[in-house]
Amino acid sequence: MTNLVLAEMTASVSELKKNPMATVAAGEGAAVAILNRNEPAFYCIPARLYEAMMERLDDIELNTIADARATEPIVKVRLDDL
């Protein structure tokens, strides 16, 4: 069975157990696919990349909400009225 590996760098679970920080560093800031019996089990990513991914997902969600509300009527308010 073939598997899609979405990373340029791979490491085994055994390598990860031996030296987790070296495994993360091997990805040079990108994701490292962790293989179990030559199949991807999970991806190990640096905190900075994870934070960037979460920010991007949040932006996508907010854009979806904004797009859904784009057809709603505009209600003008004055700050003094609030």
C-alpha positions as CSV (number, residue, x, y, z in Angstrom):
1,M,0.0,0.0,0.0
2,T,1.4,3.4,-0.9
3,N,1.1,6.4,1.3
4,L,1.3,10.1,0.6
5,V,4.1,11.7,2.6
6,L,3.7,15.5,2.9
7,A,7.2,16.3,4.0
8,E,10.6,16.4,2.4
9,M,12.2,14.8,5.5
10,T,11.3,11.6,7.2
11,A,12.4,9.8,10.4
12,S,11.4,6.6,12.2
13,V,9.7,6.5,15.5
14,S,12.9,5.0,16.9
15,E,15.0,7.9,15.6
16,L,12.5,10.3,17.2
17,K,12.7,8.5,20.6
18,K,16.5,8.6,20.5
19,N,16.8,12.3,19.9
20,P,13.6,14.3,19.5
21,M,15.2,17.7,19.2
22,A,17.6,16.4,16.5
23,T,14.6,15.0,14.6
24,V,12.9,18.4,14.7
25,A,16.2,20.2,13.7
26,A,16.6,17.8,10.7
27,G,13.5,19.4,9.1
28,E,15.3,22.8,9.1
29,G,12.0,24.6,10.1
30,A,9.7,22.4,8.0
31,A,7.7,19.3,8.9
32,V,9.3,15.9,9.4
33,A,7.1,12.9,8.7
34,I,7.5,10.3,11.4
35,L,7.2,6.8,10.0
36,N,6.0,3.6,11.8
37,R,6.8,0.5,9.8
38,N,7.5,2.7,6.7
39,E,4.1,4.3,6.9
40,P,3.5,7.9,8.0
41,A,2.2,7.9,11.6
42,F,2.3,11.7,12.3
43,Y,4.2,14.9,11.5
44,C,6.6,16.6,13.8
45,I,6.7,20.3,13.2
46,P,8.5,23.2,15.0
47,A,6.4,25.4,17.2
48,R,6.9,28.4,14.9
49,L,5.4,26.5,12.0
50,Y,2.5,25.2,14.0
51,E,1.7,28.7,15.2
52,A,1.8,30.0,11.6
53,M,-0.5,27.2,10.5
54,M,-3.0,28.0,13.3
55,E,-2.9,31.7,12.4
56,R,-3.6,30.8,8.8
57,L,-6.5,28.5,9.7
58,D,-8.0,31.3,11.9
59,D,-7.7,33.7,9.0
60,I,-9.5,31.3,6.6
61,E,-12.3,30.8,9.2
62,L,-12.7,34.6,9.7
63,N,-12.7,35.1,5.9
64,T,-15.5,32.5,5.6
65,I,-17.5,34.4,8.2
66,A,-16.9,37.7,6.5
67,D,-17.9,36.3,3.1
68,A,-21.1,34.8,4.5
69,R,-22.0,38.2,6.0
70,A,-21.1,40.2,2.8
71,T,-24.6,40.0,1.5
72,E,-26.2,41.3,4.7
73,P,-27.5,44.8,4.8
74,I,-25.2,47.5,6.1
75,V,-26.3,49.2,9.3
76,K,-24.7,52.6,9.8
77,V,-24.0,53.6,13.4
78,R,-22.4,56.5,15.1
79,L,-19.9,56.0,17.9
80,D,-21.8,58.6,19.9
81,D,-24.9,56.5,19.7
82,L,-23.1,53.5,21.3
